[in-house]
Amino acid sequence: MKQLYYSFPQYLKDTFGRKLYKVALETGMTCPNRDGKVAVGGCIFCGEGGSGDFAISYEGKRLSREELIYNHQEIPKGDYIAYFQSFTNTYAPTSKLREIFTAALEDDLFAGISIATRPDCLEKDVIKLLKELKEKYRNKFIWVELGLQTIHENTAKWMNRGYPLEVFDEAVKNLKAIDIEVIVHIIIGLPGEDQKMLLETIQHLNACQIDGVKLQLLHYLKNTRLGVQYVSNPSQYHVLEMDEYVELVTECIAHLDEHIVIHRLTGDGNAEDLIAPLWSTDKRRVLNLINHMLKIKKYTQGCKLPKIGGI
């Protein structure tokens, strides 16, 4: 069945001819938004695990297939993606970054690496290192994932993001200049943001010519400042209902440029830490409703949806 958006599995099939499996890794790095360099406490929604609750500890050592078996069984070598997920994975001396990224790129378990980081942690020496690795390991790929969340400065200040939009724009420009694919995280359901503001973020991503996007529902989690505030005064926040989220996601898809790969349509959080919205734990139902709504919009509203095709 033809898909109604350019999905990550379709991109993998088009680009590599097969499915690849992400392995979430944790490198022991922290975040300048937590240790005082930029701010303390991190983003308002970020927990102690730095969005890496299920990550495997990794500091340049070779992983055995036995260490990955809990998640992926009988997967051939070369079919894993080393996903440096927790916290800010370019927030370390370049000597450490070189050691860790080189180890993963030289490991025959991995087809390539994906590095989650902040735009304000991509200084010239880091860009130079990524360029060097990109040129040296031509048989592997290097992706960088940036947590933008929104283009709107008032929301960014509320969430304690810690950098202005121009920093993100410069980071994307520098990464694209060295042929690194850029994947951007945005959050749907941020307080004070309506559909118009959300679609302004989408249009900005189109203008930046990013390669991929992750659409994330705002989760209210235990042991986060947002979670504490919500429990103390839930009436202060509007938590999206499932139908509201489905409507917003499908509008995002309809307005994204057709070349942008959609890596995620909703988030995977730790269910034990989730305060709200509880309906988000039924991921299969959410995805089914999104696909159903896309079909309705395509055939009854004439909504412009992305075509399937290579990048």
PALUM-700202 format. One line per field, with one value per residue (C-alpha): residue number from 1; residue in three letters; chain; x, y, z. Coordinates in nm, 3 decimals. Layout:
N
num: (NUM;...)
residuo: (Ala;...)
cadena: (A;...)
X: (X;...)
Y: (Y;...)
Z: (Z;...)
END
This chain:
311
num: (1;2;3;4;5;6;7;8;9;10;11;12;13;14;15;16;17;18;19;20;21;22;23;24;25;26;27;28;29;30;31;32;33;34;35;36;37;38;39;40;41;42;43;44;45;46;47;48;49;50;51;52;53;54;55;56;57;58;59;60;61;62;63;64;65;66;67;68;69;70;71;72;73;74;75;76;77;78;79;80;81;82;83;84;85;86;87;88;89;90;91;92;93;94;95;96;97;98;99;100;101;102;103;104;105;106;107;108;109;110;111;112;113;114;115;116;117;118;119;120;121;122;123;124;125;126;127;128;129;130;131;132;133;134;135;136;137;138;139;140;141;142;143;144;145;146;147;148;149;150;151;152;153;154;155;156;157;158;159;160;161;162;163;164;165;166;167;168;169;170;171;172;173;174;175;176;177;178;179;180;181;182;183;184;185;186;187;188;189;190;191;192;193;194;195;196;197;198;199;200;201;202;203;204;205;206;207;208;209;210;211;212;213;214;215;216;217;218;219;220;221;222;223;224;225;226;227;228;229;230;231;232;233;234;235;236;237;238;239;240;241;242;243;244;245;246;247;248;249;250;251;252;253;254;255;256;257;258;259;260;261;262;263;264;265;266;267;268;269;270;271;272;273;274;275;276;277;278;279;280;281;282;283;284;285;286;287;288;289;290;291;292;293;294;295;296;297;298;299;300;301;302;303;304;305;306;307;308;309;310;311)
residuo: (Met;Lys;Gln;Leu;Tyr;Tyr;Ser;Phe;Pro;Gln;Tyr;Leu;Lys;Asp;Thr;Phe;Gly;Arg;Lys;Leu;Tyr;Lys;Val;Ala;Leu;Glu;Thr;Gly;Met;Thr;Cys;Pro;Asn;Arg;Asp;Gly;Lys;Val;Ala;Val;Gly;Gly;Cys;Ile;Phe;Cys;Gly;Glu;Gly;Gly;Ser;Gly;Asp;Phe;Ala;Ile;Ser;Tyr;Glu;Gly;Lys;Arg;Leu;Ser;Arg;Glu;Glu;Leu;Ile;Tyr;Asn;His;Gln;Glu;Ile;Pro;Lys;Gly;Asp;Tyr;Ile;Ala;Tyr;Phe;Gln;Ser;Phe;Thr;Asn;Thr;Tyr;Ala;Pro;Thr;Ser;Lys;Leu;Arg;Glu;Ile;Phe;Thr;Ala;Ala;Leu;Glu;Asp;Asp;Leu;Phe;Ala;Gly;Ile;Ser;Ile;Ala;Thr;Arg;Pro;Asp;Cys;Leu;Glu;Lys;Asp;Val;Ile;Lys;Leu;Leu;Lys;Glu;Leu;Lys;Glu;Lys;Tyr;Arg;Asn;Lys;Phe;Ile;Trp;Val;Glu;Leu;Gly;Leu;Gln;Thr;Ile;His;Glu;Asn;Thr;Ala;Lys;Trp;Met;Asn;Arg;Gly;Tyr;Pro;Leu;Glu;Val;Phe;Asp;Glu;Ala;Val;Lys;Asn;Leu;Lys;Ala;Ile;Asp;Ile;Glu;Val;Ile;Val;His;Ile;Ile;Ile;Gly;Leu;Pro;Gly;Glu;Asp;Gln;Lys;Met;Leu;Leu;Glu;Thr;Ile;Gln;His;Leu;Asn;Ala;Cys;Gln;Ile;Asp;Gly;Val;Lys;Leu;Gln;Leu;Leu;His;Tyr;Leu;Lys;Asn;Thr;Arg;Leu;Gly;Val;Gln;Tyr;Val;Ser;Asn;Pro;Ser;Gln;Tyr;His;Val;Leu;Glu;Met;Asp;Glu;Tyr;Val;Glu;Leu;Val;Thr;Glu;Cys;Ile;Ala;His;Leu;Asp;Glu;His;Ile;Val;Ile;His;Arg;Leu;Thr;Gly;Asp;Gly;Asn;Ala;Glu;Asp;Leu;Ile;Ala;Pro;Leu;Trp;Ser;Thr;Asp;Lys;Arg;Arg;Val;Leu;Asn;Leu;Ile;Asn;His;Met;Leu;Lys;Ile;Lys;Lys;Tyr;Thr;Gln;Gly;Cys;Lys;Leu;Pro;Lys;Ile;Gly;Gly;Ile)
cadena: (A;A;A;A;A;A;A;A;A;A;A;A;A;A;A;A;A;A;A;A;A;A;A;A;A;A;A;A;A;A;A;A;A;A;A;A;A;A;A;A;A;A;A;A;A;A;A;A;A;A;A;A;A;A;A;A;A;A;A;A;A;A;A;A;A;A;A;A;A;A;A;A;A;A;A;A;A;A;A;A;A;A;A;A;A;A;A;A;A;A;A;A;A;A;A;A;A;A;A;A;A;A;A;A;A;A;A;A;A;A;A;A;A;A;A;A;A;A;A;A;A;A;A;A;A;A;A;A;A;A;A;A;A;A;A;A;A;A;A;A;A;A;A;A;A;A;A;A;A;A;A;A;A;A;A;A;A;A;A;A;A;A;A;A;A;A;A;A;A;A;A;A;A;A;A;A;A;A;A;A;A;A;A;A;A;A;A;A;A;A;A;A;A;A;A;A;A;A;A;A;A;A;A;A;A;A;A;A;A;A;A;A;A;A;A;A;A;A;A;A;A;A;A;A;A;A;A;A;A;A;A;A;A;A;A;A;A;A;A;A;A;A;A;A;A;A;A;A;A;A;A;A;A;A;A;A;A;A;A;A;A;A;A;A;A;A;A;A;A;A;A;A;A;A;A;A;A;A;A;A;A;A;A;A;A;A;A;A;A;A;A;A;A;A;A;A;A;A;A;A;A;A;A;A;A;A;A;A;A;A;A)
X: (0.000;0.136;0.230;0.099;0.430;0.800;0.861;1.190;1.147;1.082;1.391;1.603;1.469;1.534;1.883;2.023;1.790;1.714;1.593;1.839;1.797;1.883;2.081;2.049;2.386;2.488;2.838;2.856;2.826;2.601;2.448;2.552;2.191;2.228;2.582;2.572;2.755;2.427;2.181;2.093;1.810;1.793;1.484;1.164;1.046;1.380;1.428;1.736;1.806;1.829;1.584;1.792;1.605;1.680;2.035;2.334;2.650;2.912;3.248;3.429;3.436;3.322;2.977;2.903;2.587;2.503;2.479;2.219;2.020;1.769;1.631;1.719;1.761;1.942;2.028;2.326;2.636;2.619;2.246;2.263;2.270;2.479;2.241;2.415;2.097;2.136;2.200;2.437;2.670;2.912;2.959;3.308;3.667;3.715;3.970;3.695;3.448;3.704;3.764;3.395;3.273;3.573;3.516;3.155;3.240;3.507;3.278;3.134;2.813;2.717;2.612;2.662;2.606;2.341;2.445;2.187;2.314;2.239;2.299;2.511;2.749;2.865;3.165;3.417;3.637;3.342;3.234;3.593;3.601;3.271;3.397;3.714;3.519;3.273;3.557;3.748;3.456;3.287;3.128;2.939;2.689;2.687;2.364;2.316;1.992;1.910;1.652;1.486;1.132;1.000;1.109;0.918;1.139;0.878;0.817;1.191;1.241;0.954;1.115;1.462;1.607;1.907;1.985;1.818;1.691;1.990;2.217;2.007;2.008;2.387;2.433;2.216;2.405;2.742;2.631;2.482;2.804;2.995;2.721;2.592;2.224;2.025;1.727;1.528;1.312;1.000;0.738;0.363;0.142;0.370;0.177;0.063;0.132;-0.159;-0.169;-0.055;0.259;0.332;0.307;0.538;0.798;0.736;0.776;1.103;1.234;1.136;1.332;1.636;1.622;1.660;1.669;1.450;1.214;1.091;0.745;0.710;0.405;0.473;0.493;0.443;0.686;0.767;1.091;1.086;1.010;0.720;0.580;0.607;0.436;0.158;0.085;0.080;-0.156;-0.298;-0.555;-0.266;-0.193;-0.393;-0.290;-0.371;-0.642;-0.568;-0.786;-0.620;-0.275;-0.376;-0.510;-0.190;0.040;-0.144;-0.127;0.249;0.284;0.071;0.294;0.634;0.840;0.812;1.185;1.187;1.194;0.957;1.152;0.884;0.513;0.483;0.713;0.821;0.850;0.897;0.539;0.629;0.724;0.434;0.186;-0.004;-0.137;-0.197;-0.354;-0.009;0.096;-0.134;0.106;-0.045;-0.386;-0.233;-0.046;-0.354;-0.559;-0.290;-0.287;-0.667;-0.682;-0.423;-0.642;-0.947;-0.762;-0.616;-0.945;-1.192;-0.998;-0.754;-0.474;-0.127;0.055;0.417;0.487;0.700;1.041;1.414;1.610)
Y: (0.000;0.340;0.555;0.907;1.051;0.977;0.746;0.643;0.275;0.383;0.603;0.311;0.089;0.355;0.439;0.110;-0.150;-0.292;-0.216;-0.082;-0.095;0.187;0.110;0.389;0.466;0.672;0.818;0.976;1.330;1.585;1.906;2.275;2.348;2.138;2.193;2.573;2.666;2.780;2.719;2.466;2.216;2.153;2.199;2.201;1.867;1.683;1.405;1.277;1.036;1.310;1.137;0.822;0.598;0.281;0.358;0.125;0.263;0.321;0.497;0.367;-0.002;-0.255;-0.394;-0.760;-0.884;-1.046;-0.700;-0.602;-0.924;-0.786;-0.565;-0.713;-1.082;-1.236;-0.904;-0.919;-0.715;-0.380;-0.347;-0.137;0.240;0.370;0.629;0.858;0.962;1.072;1.439;1.637;1.413;1.677;1.832;1.699;1.763;1.677;1.413;1.221;1.275;1.147;0.834;0.750;0.826;0.657;0.341;0.324;0.399;0.128;-0.127;-0.367;-0.390;-0.039;0.096;0.447;0.682;0.933;1.201;1.382;1.720;2.090;2.351;2.553;2.258;2.246;2.475;2.499;2.223;1.984;2.067;2.012;1.672;1.565;1.672;1.469;1.159;1.199;1.203;0.916;0.676;0.714;0.370;0.481;0.761;1.035;1.205;1.482;1.526;1.871;1.944;2.262;2.198;2.536;2.849;3.078;3.261;3.304;2.929;2.862;3.084;2.909;2.570;2.699;2.593;2.818;2.934;3.163;3.050;3.203;2.948;2.664;2.818;2.854;2.495;2.360;2.571;2.444;2.080;2.099;2.257;1.939;1.711;1.590;1.497;1.695;1.557;1.801;1.732;1.943;1.918;1.931;2.056;2.318;2.556;2.869;2.737;2.696;2.530;2.848;2.871;2.501;2.532;2.833;2.603;2.350;2.617;2.728;2.371;2.361;2.681;2.534;2.232;1.981;1.610;1.457;1.543;1.380;1.487;1.451;1.488;1.692;1.443;1.545;1.321;1.251;1.402;1.689;2.052;2.040;1.733;1.891;2.209;2.013;1.804;2.119;2.306;2.091;2.355;2.576;2.340;2.215;1.855;1.750;1.492;1.219;1.367;1.707;1.554;1.355;1.671;1.865;1.585;1.545;1.919;1.908;1.628;1.813;2.121;1.951;1.950;1.614;1.534;1.548;1.205;1.163;0.962;0.973;1.052;1.029;0.973;0.668;0.759;0.552;0.457;0.438;0.807;0.933;1.160;1.281;1.229;0.866;0.787;0.824;0.480;0.323;0.398;0.157;0.323;0.671;0.571;0.405;0.720;0.938;0.724;0.720;1.100;1.139;0.936;1.144;1.471;1.350;1.250;1.497;1.820;1.809;1.844;1.854;1.553;1.457;1.214;0.906;0.930;0.930;1.216)
Z: (0.000;-0.097;0.198;0.242;0.362;0.322;0.614;0.769;0.669;0.310;0.316;0.441;0.164;-0.101;0.028;0.160;0.015;0.359;0.709;0.967;1.345;1.584;1.897;2.156;2.315;2.617;2.628;2.972;2.837;3.003;2.868;2.892;2.978;3.294;3.421;3.437;3.117;2.959;3.242;3.509;3.523;3.149;2.935;3.135;2.994;3.014;3.269;3.444;3.160;2.899;2.663;2.677;2.918;2.724;2.610;2.638;2.797;2.529;2.545;2.241;2.330;2.076;2.142;2.098;1.933;2.265;2.423;2.163;2.166;2.418;2.145;1.807;1.742;1.448;1.288;1.051;1.112;0.939;0.994;1.312;1.350;1.641;1.784;2.034;2.210;2.572;2.649;2.420;2.224;2.098;2.442;2.510;2.399;2.033;2.136;2.317;2.034;1.784;1.991;2.038;1.686;1.523;1.726;1.610;1.247;1.245;1.410;1.152;1.354;1.243;0.904;1.035;1.326;1.430;1.680;1.893;2.008;2.060;1.788;2.032;2.075;1.714;1.728;1.443;1.582;1.601;1.244;1.133;1.304;1.148;0.805;0.857;0.964;0.678;0.427;0.589;0.633;0.298;0.331;0.644;0.705;0.968;1.069;1.324;1.519;1.657;1.925;1.802;1.937;1.815;1.627;1.864;2.112;2.385;2.392;2.381;2.686;2.868;2.809;2.906;2.570;2.612;2.258;1.997;1.658;1.475;1.643;1.504;1.156;1.162;1.281;1.000;0.745;0.869;0.873;0.525;0.400;0.490;0.354;0.691;0.697;0.954;1.145;1.359;1.664;1.717;1.991;1.933;2.214;2.364;2.594;2.415;2.066;1.827;1.485;1.309;1.525;1.478;1.101;1.109;1.263;0.985;0.717;0.873;0.854;0.487;0.428;0.604;0.371;0.651;0.566;0.835;1.119;1.438;1.553;1.928;2.151;2.465;2.751;3.113;3.302;3.663;3.794;3.544;3.620;3.377;3.546;3.891;3.772;3.603;3.913;4.127;3.896;3.614;3.516;3.401;3.110;2.815;2.753;2.398;2.342;2.090;1.816;1.861;1.825;1.517;1.355;1.425;1.308;0.980;0.920;0.980;0.728;0.475;0.498;0.503;0.185;0.014;0.040;0.422;0.583;0.876;1.133;1.401;1.425;1.802;2.095;2.293;2.658;2.969;3.060;3.429;3.428;3.219;3.395;3.088;2.828;2.917;2.579;2.421;2.550;2.288;2.007;1.756;1.787;1.749;1.433;1.287;1.348;1.189;0.875;0.867;0.893;0.619;0.384;0.471;0.412;0.087;-0.064;0.088;0.136;-0.151;0.102;-0.054;0.084;0.016;-0.265;-0.209;-0.366;-0.307;-0.160)
END
